Amino acid sequence: MATISKTGIQDGLTSKAEHLTRIIDALDGTATTEVVATGSFTGSFNGTYAGTITSASYAVTASYAENAGAGSGFPFNGDAVISGSLLVSGSEINFQSSSQLILPNTTIGPSTVTLGPNLGSIPAGGRTRVLLTSDNQTITVQLPAVSDGNNTLLGYEYTFDIAEIGGSNAKFVIQSGSSKISGITVASSPEAILNADKLTLDTANGLRQSDSIMIRSLGDSGWRVQSITRVAAAVSSST
Protein backbone atom coordinates (compact mmCIF):
# COMPACT_ATOMS: atom_id res chain seq x y z
CA MET A 1 0.00 0.00 0.00
CA ALA A 2 1.37 3.41 -1.03
CA THR A 3 0.93 6.83 0.48
CA ILE A 4 -0.92 9.68 -1.26
CA SER A 5 0.86 10.57 -4.57
CA LYS A 6 2.43 14.03 -4.98
CA THR A 7 2.72 13.68 -8.76
CA GLY A 8 1.79 16.94 -10.56
CA ILE A 9 1.75 18.98 -7.34
CA GLN A 10 4.55 21.53 -7.24
CA ASP A 11 5.23 25.28 -7.32
CA GLY A 12 4.34 26.99 -10.62
CA LEU A 13 1.88 24.32 -11.80
CA THR A 14 -1.88 24.57 -11.79
CA SER A 15 -3.61 22.58 -9.06
CA LYS A 16 -6.24 20.29 -10.51
CA ALA A 17 -9.31 18.65 -9.03
CA GLU A 18 -7.62 15.23 -9.05
CA HIS A 19 -4.93 16.56 -6.72
CA LEU A 20 -7.59 17.32 -4.08
CA THR A 21 -9.61 14.17 -4.68
CA ARG A 22 -6.52 12.07 -3.95
CA ILE A 23 -6.67 13.32 -0.35
CA ILE A 24 -10.46 13.00 -0.13
CA ASP A 25 -10.41 9.45 -1.54
CA ALA A 26 -7.69 8.45 0.94
CA LEU A 27 -9.61 9.82 3.92
CA ASP A 28 -13.05 8.44 3.03
CA GLY A 29 -11.73 4.99 2.11
CA THR A 30 -12.37 5.19 -1.66
CA ALA A 31 -8.67 4.79 -2.43
CA THR A 32 -6.44 2.16 -0.85
CA THR A 33 -3.71 4.65 -0.02
CA GLU A 34 -2.10 4.94 3.39
CA VAL A 35 -2.48 8.10 5.47
CA VAL A 36 0.52 8.87 7.69
CA ALA A 37 -0.02 11.61 10.25
CA THR A 38 1.48 12.78 13.53
CA GLY A 39 0.26 15.10 16.26
CA SER A 40 -2.98 15.42 18.23
CA PHE A 41 -6.37 14.58 16.74
CA THR A 42 -9.87 15.52 17.88
CA GLY A 43 -13.00 13.80 16.65
CA SER A 44 -13.97 10.24 15.85
CA PHE A 45 -12.02 7.49 14.13
CA ASN A 46 -13.48 4.39 12.51
CA GLY A 47 -11.04 1.90 11.08
CA THR A 48 -7.79 0.14 11.91
CA TYR A 49 -4.85 2.13 13.24
CA ALA A 50 -1.35 0.65 13.25
CA GLY A 51 0.62 2.48 15.92
CA THR A 52 0.24 3.69 19.49
CA ILE A 53 -2.74 5.68 20.74
CA THR A 54 -1.97 7.21 24.12
CA SER A 55 -5.62 7.43 25.19
CA ALA A 56 -9.07 6.51 23.90
CA SER A 57 -12.50 6.99 25.43
CA TYR A 58 -13.86 3.98 23.55
CA ALA A 59 -12.26 1.10 21.61
CA VAL A 60 -14.12 -1.93 20.25
CA THR A 61 -10.95 -4.05 20.43
CA ALA A 62 -7.42 -3.35 21.60
CA SER A 63 -4.36 -5.60 21.85
CA TYR A 64 -3.05 -3.56 24.79
CA ALA A 65 -4.65 -1.04 27.13
CA GLU A 66 -2.51 0.28 30.00
CA ASN A 67 -5.39 1.87 31.89
CA ALA A 68 -8.71 0.43 30.75
CA GLY A 69 -11.89 2.04 32.01
CA ALA A 70 -14.31 0.52 34.51
CA GLY A 71 -16.06 -2.61 33.32
CA SER A 72 -13.76 -3.42 30.39
CA GLY A 73 -12.89 -7.07 29.99
CA PHE A 74 -15.92 -8.43 31.86
CA PRO A 75 -17.58 -10.84 31.98
CA PHE A 76 -14.34 -12.80 32.03
CA ASN A 77 -13.79 -16.54 31.59
CA GLY A 78 -10.45 -18.22 32.22
CA ASP A 79 -7.52 -17.89 34.58
CA ALA A 80 -6.40 -14.49 35.82
CA VAL A 81 -3.48 -13.41 37.98
CA ILE A 82 -3.92 -10.17 39.92
CA SER A 83 -0.89 -8.69 41.65
CA GLY A 84 -1.51 -5.87 44.09
CA SER A 85 -4.66 -4.83 45.91
CA LEU A 86 -8.13 -5.85 44.73
CA LEU A 87 -11.35 -4.37 46.10
CA VAL A 88 -14.54 -6.31 45.41
CA SER A 89 -17.75 -4.56 46.42
CA GLY A 90 -21.37 -5.56 46.05
CA SER A 91 -24.30 -6.98 47.96
CA GLU A 92 -23.08 -10.57 47.59
CA ILE A 93 -19.84 -12.41 46.87
CA ASN A 94 -20.60 -16.00 45.86
CA PHE A 95 -17.93 -18.71 46.15
CA GLN A 96 -20.30 -21.67 45.69
CA SER A 97 -18.80 -22.79 42.38
CA SER A 98 -15.19 -22.49 43.60
CA SER A 99 -13.38 -25.79 44.07
CA GLN A 100 -11.10 -24.26 46.70
CA LEU A 101 -10.42 -21.00 48.50
CA ILE A 102 -6.87 -20.43 49.77
CA LEU A 103 -6.44 -17.80 52.49
CA PRO A 104 -3.14 -16.03 53.24
CA ASN A 105 -0.97 -17.74 55.86
CA THR A 106 2.29 -17.17 57.67
CA THR A 107 4.41 -18.60 60.50
CA ILE A 108 5.99 -16.89 63.51
CA GLY A 109 8.55 -18.43 65.86
CA PRO A 110 10.25 -20.32 67.28
CA SER A 111 12.58 -17.48 68.26
CA THR A 112 11.48 -14.72 70.62
CA VAL A 113 9.92 -11.93 68.57
CA THR A 114 7.69 -8.86 68.92
CA LEU A 115 5.47 -7.99 65.97
CA GLY A 116 3.99 -4.53 65.70
CA PRO A 117 2.60 -2.02 65.69
CA ASN A 118 1.27 -3.11 62.28
CA LEU A 119 1.68 -6.85 62.93
CA GLY A 120 4.74 -6.99 60.71
CA SER A 121 4.14 -9.14 57.64
CA ILE A 122 1.04 -10.92 58.99
CA PRO A 123 -1.80 -10.56 56.45
CA ALA A 124 -5.27 -9.72 57.75
CA GLY A 125 -7.92 -12.35 57.09
CA GLY A 126 -5.49 -15.26 57.09
CA ARG A 127 -4.15 -17.75 59.60
CA THR A 128 -0.82 -17.59 61.41
CA ARG A 129 1.01 -20.63 62.78
CA VAL A 130 2.72 -19.96 66.13
CA LEU A 131 5.75 -22.11 66.94
CA LEU A 132 6.57 -22.20 70.67
CA THR A 133 9.45 -24.67 70.60
CA SER A 134 12.10 -22.98 72.76
CA ASP A 135 12.32 -22.68 76.54
CA ASN A 136 11.35 -19.32 78.07
CA GLN A 137 10.56 -17.76 74.71
CA THR A 138 7.95 -15.04 74.24
CA ILE A 139 6.15 -14.20 71.03
CA THR A 140 4.34 -10.88 71.30
CA VAL A 141 1.82 -9.42 68.88
CA GLN A 142 1.50 -5.65 69.33
CA LEU A 143 -1.90 -4.60 67.98
CA PRO A 144 -2.16 -1.37 66.01
CA ALA A 145 -3.56 1.44 68.14
CA VAL A 146 -5.87 3.42 65.87
CA SER A 147 -8.41 5.86 67.25
CA ASP A 148 -8.83 8.44 64.53
CA GLY A 149 -12.62 8.59 64.56
CA ASN A 150 -12.78 6.90 61.15
CA ASN A 151 -12.75 3.25 62.34
CA THR A 152 -9.77 2.67 60.05
CA LEU A 153 -9.16 -0.97 61.08
CA LEU A 154 -12.82 -1.97 61.42
CA GLY A 155 -13.29 -5.57 60.27
CA TYR A 156 -9.60 -6.56 60.28
CA GLU A 157 -9.29 -10.11 61.63
CA TYR A 158 -6.35 -12.33 62.57
CA THR A 159 -6.30 -15.98 63.67
CA PHE A 160 -3.33 -17.54 65.48
CA ASP A 161 -3.01 -21.32 65.72
CA ILE A 162 -0.58 -22.83 68.23
CA ALA A 163 1.06 -25.27 65.81
CA GLU A 164 3.98 -26.50 67.91
CA ILE A 165 4.93 -26.53 71.58
CA GLY A 166 8.30 -27.97 72.52
CA GLY A 167 9.65 -25.65 75.18
CA SER A 168 8.77 -24.88 78.80
CA ASN A 169 7.56 -21.54 80.16
CA ALA A 170 6.88 -20.22 76.65
CA LYS A 171 4.34 -17.42 76.25
CA PHE A 172 2.17 -16.01 73.48
CA VAL A 173 1.21 -12.40 74.25
CA ILE A 174 -1.37 -10.14 72.59
CA GLN A 175 -0.95 -6.51 73.57
CA SER A 176 -2.78 -3.30 72.64
CA GLY A 177 -1.35 -0.80 75.08
CA SER A 178 -4.64 1.06 75.23
CA SER A 179 -6.90 -1.12 77.43
CA LYS A 180 -9.09 -1.93 74.46
CA ILE A 181 -9.18 -5.74 74.37
CA SER A 182 -12.42 -7.49 75.27
CA GLY A 183 -13.92 -10.90 74.64
CA ILE A 184 -14.08 -14.37 76.11
CA THR A 185 -12.04 -17.56 76.41
CA VAL A 186 -13.86 -20.71 75.39
CA ALA A 187 -12.90 -23.61 77.66
CA SER A 188 -14.46 -25.76 80.34
CA SER A 189 -15.49 -22.57 82.15
CA PRO A 190 -15.61 -19.39 80.02
CA GLU A 191 -13.58 -16.46 81.29
CA ALA A 192 -14.57 -12.91 80.35
CA ILE A 193 -11.96 -10.38 79.28
CA LEU A 194 -12.96 -6.74 79.65
CA ASN A 195 -10.86 -3.71 78.72
CA ALA A 196 -7.49 -5.41 79.03
CA ASP A 197 -4.32 -4.03 77.48
CA LYS A 198 -2.44 -7.36 77.44
CA LEU A 199 -3.36 -11.05 77.20
CA THR A 200 -0.81 -13.73 78.12
CA LEU A 201 -1.18 -17.37 77.05
CA ASP A 202 1.32 -19.49 78.96
CA THR A 203 2.42 -23.07 78.25
CA ALA A 204 3.18 -23.48 81.95
CA ASN A 205 -0.48 -22.87 82.75
CA GLY A 206 -2.19 -25.00 80.14
CA LEU A 207 -1.63 -23.58 76.65
CA ARG A 208 -1.51 -26.56 74.31
CA GLN A 209 -0.78 -27.39 70.70
CA SER A 210 -3.86 -26.87 68.42
CA ASP A 211 -5.25 -24.07 70.63
CA SER A 212 -6.45 -21.11 68.57
CA ILE A 213 -6.81 -17.38 69.22
CA MET A 214 -8.86 -15.06 67.01
CA ILE A 215 -8.76 -11.26 67.25
CA ARG A 216 -11.00 -8.88 65.32
CA SER A 217 -10.93 -5.10 65.14
CA LEU A 218 -14.01 -3.23 66.29
CA GLY A 219 -12.58 -0.02 64.89
CA ASP A 220 -12.12 2.77 67.38
CA SER A 221 -13.90 0.63 70.02
CA GLY A 222 -10.91 -1.69 70.33
CA TRP A 223 -10.35 -5.40 69.71
CA ARG A 224 -12.46 -8.49 70.27
CA VAL A 225 -10.59 -11.66 71.23
CA GLN A 226 -11.78 -15.24 71.34
CA SER A 227 -9.43 -17.89 72.68
CA ILE A 228 -10.23 -21.54 72.04
CA THR A 229 -8.21 -23.37 74.65
CA ARG A 230 -8.57 -26.59 76.61
CA VAL A 231 -7.74 -25.02 79.99
CA ALA A 232 -9.37 -21.71 80.93
CA ALA A 233 -6.45 -20.79 83.21
CA ALA A 234 -4.18 -20.64 80.16
CA VAL A 235 -5.27 -17.08 79.51
CA SER A 236 -4.75 -14.14 81.83
CA SER A 237 -5.38 -10.46 81.24
CA SER A 238 -4.05 -7.30 82.77
CA THR A 239 -4.64 -3.57 82.56
N, C-alpha and C positions, 0 to 999 in steps of 0.2 A: 504494500500500500504506500502510495506517494503522498507528499504534502501538496498544498495548493500551488499550482504552477504560476510562475512570475513571467512567463513568456509574453512579450508584447507590452509589458508594463515597464516604462522607463521615462526619464526626463526627455521632453521634446516631442514625444509621440502622443497621439490622441488616445484618450481612454475610451474604450468601447464597452458596450453593454455586457459582452461576454466576460470582460475582466471583473466586473462586479458580480455577475451570476456565478462565477467560480467560487466566490466566498459564500454566497447565499446557498448554493447547492451543497457545499461542504458542511455548513451549519445545520441545514434542515434534513440532511441524510440522503439527498438525491444523488450526490456523487460519493464515491467510495474513497475520498481523499482523507488524509489524516490531519487533524487540527492540533497544533502544538502551541500551547499558551502557558504563560507563567504570570504569577501575581495573585491578587485577591479577586474573587468572583461573588456576585450577589445575584440571587434569583434561583431558578430551579434547574435541575439537570436530570435528563432521562437518557440513559444509555450506559455504556461500559467505559469506565475510566481506568487506564493503566498508569498507575503512579501512586502517590501518597496524598490523601486528603486529611488535613490536620483535624478537622471537625465536621460533623454532619448531624443535622437534627433528625434525619430519617434516612435509613438505608435498607432496601429490601434484603440484600445479602451483602456480607462483608467477610473477607478472609481473615481480617484482623481488626479488632476494635479495642483500643487501649482503655477507654473509659465509656463503656456502653451504658445507655440510660436504663432507668428502672424498668424491669419486666422483660428485657431482651433475653433471649435464649430460653424462655420457659413457655410451655412445659418442657421438661428435660428428661430424656431417657438415657440411661447408661451410667458409667462410672465417672465420678468427679472428685477431684482432689482440691480442697480449699485450704490454703495456708494463710494464717492470720485470724482475725476475729470475724465471727459470723453472728449476726443478730437475726433471729427468727421470731416474728411477732404474728399474732393472730389469735382467734378465739379457741383454736384447737390444734395441737400437734399430734399427729397420729402415727404411732410406730407399729401398728398391728401387723403390717405386711413385712416388717424387717425380720430377717433371720437371726440377727444378733445386734446388740447395742453395747459397744465397748466404752466404758467411762475412763477418764484419766486416772492414773495411779502413780504412786511414788513410794519410796522406802526411806525411813529415817532410822539412824542407829547403825551399829551398836555403840558407837562412841558417844560421849557426853556432848550434847549440842543444845544451843538455844536458837530457836527460829522466831524471827519477828523483826520489826512489828508487822510486816506484811506477809508473814508465814513463809518467807523465803521462796522456794520454788514449788511449794505445794499448791496444786491447782484446786480451785473451788469446784464442788460438785463431784469430786472423785473420792477415792479411798486411799488411805495412807497406811502402809505396813510399818509397825513400830517394833524394832528389834532391841529387846532389853537382854543382852547376852553377857554383859560385863558386870562385875561386882561394883557396887556403890556408884553406879552411873546414874545420871539424871538427864532426861530428855525433856526440854521445856518448850512449849509452844506459847509465844507471846502474841496474844490476839491484838489486831489493830484497834486502836482507840479512836473512833470517829464519832463526833457529836457536833456536826455542822448544821443541824436542822434540816438536812436534805435526805436523811436516811440513806446515805451513800452505799452502805454495805447490806442493805435490807435484802434478805433472801439468800445470802451467801451461806453455803453449808459445807462442812468438812466432816469426814468420818475417819476415825483412827482405829485400826484393828491391831491388837497385841498379837503379833505373829510368832514371836519367839521370846522365851524367857530362859536364860541360862545362868544368870548371875544373882547374887543375893543383895538385898537392900537396894534394889534398883527402883527408880521412881519415874513416873510419867506425870508431868506438871502442865496444867493449862492455866494461864495467867492473863488477866486483863489489865490489872493495875488501876481500875476505876470502879471497883465494887459493882460490876454490872453483869455478873454471871448468876443465872437462876436455872432451876430445873429440878430433876429428880434422878436418883439412882434406882435402877430396876434390879432387885435381888430378892432374897427371901423376905426381907422387910424393907420396903421403900424408904429412902432417906431424902428429905427435901433439902434443896440448896437454894438459899435466898440471898441475893445481893452479896455474893462472895467476890473477892478479887483474885483468888487463887484456889485451884483444886489440885490435890495431890493424890495420885494413885500409886500405891506402894506394894511391891512384891512381898515385902515382909509381913504385910497385913492382909494378904489375900488376893492381890491382883494375879490373874492367871492367863496363860496363853488362850487365845480365842475370845477374850473379853473385847468389847467394842465400846467406843465413846464417840458420840455424835454431837457436834456443836453447830448451831445455826444462828445467824445474825438476825436480830429483831430491829435492826437499824439503830437509831439513836437511843432506843430503850435498852440496849445491851445484847447479851448473848444467852441463848437457851442451850442447856447441856442435858444430854441423856446418856447415862452410863449403864451399859448392860454388863453386869458383873455377877459372879457367883457368890460373892461374899460382900454384904453391904458395907462392912467396916473397911473395905479396900479404898473407899473414897472419903477424903476429909476436905473440908473447906475452911477458909479463913478470910477475915476482912481486915 
